[in-house]
Amino acid sequence: MFAFEATVIILLIGMAAGTIGSIIGIGGGIVIAPVLTLVGLTPSQIASTSLIAVTSTSISSVIEYTRQKRIKYTIGLKMACFSVPGAVIGAFISSEISPSVFRAYFALLLAIASIYIYYKNSIVSKKKNKKTKPIILYLLFYLGAASAGIVSSLFGIGGGIVFVPMLVILFEMGMAYAAPTSQLTLLITSISGVISHLIISQPDYNFAVVLAIGSFVGGQIGARFSSRLQENVLNKLLSLSLIIVAIKFVFDYLYHEFP
């Protein structure tokens, strides 16, 4: 077990991750996963430990967002149907990937997601002037949801960095509803990811329990606070959060590959 001081720090990290994750709909894994890399856990341990905390955030957030009636259940459940198989695949991939490759792909993924969100207003406005064929929309939706499931279990971040941009861009959904809907899909996807990881790997339960407690509290704080923020603020917060973590992982990759 951790010393009291370490427990408090980890608890606060979980709260911060849960708050940010709930507000922008990504589950908080982008905060927790990088922290876990600093303590020397393997990619599989990072993913499984982080997913437990992400699940806790999602449970907390869904409870509050349900009360606020801000979840689009039909879309959220449809995404979950395709993301769950991906989550199982991602769990198995995480047990085979090396730490350096893990950092590199994670950084690339976060950078792409941050760019999408930052420019989403101009992208959506352009799409409104074009008639997009439904079959293309559905194809992107299904592929995106499945990919998000893989990302969820592979990196332990819950897949929200794919769910939220997909809801915003493909469905032109405002962040006020995209984040809550993403949390519903995150909850289902994360649970399936955790179960898959428990079968093939061993998470660090000390970190997982403390982070989960903090994340649950943070999920409540974030869900209640998000309704007070304007949509453009939410977009910028999401984009900034992702790019910061991407930069961190690029430095980590360069440090380990070119010491």
Secondary structure, 3 states (H helix, E strand, C coil): CCCHHHHHHHHHHHHHHHHHHHHHCCCCHHHHHHHHHCCCCCHHHHHHHHHHHHHHHHHHHHHHHHHHCCCCHHHHHHHHHHHHHHHHHHHHHHCCCCHHHHHHHHHHHHHHHHHHHHCHHHHHHHHHCCCCCHHHHHHHHHHHHHHHHHHHHHHCCCCHHHHHHHHHHHCCCCHHHHHHHHHHHHHHHHHHHHHHHHHHCCCCHHHHHHHHHHHHHHHHHHHHHHCCCCHHHHHHHHHHHHHHHHHHHHHHHHHHHCC
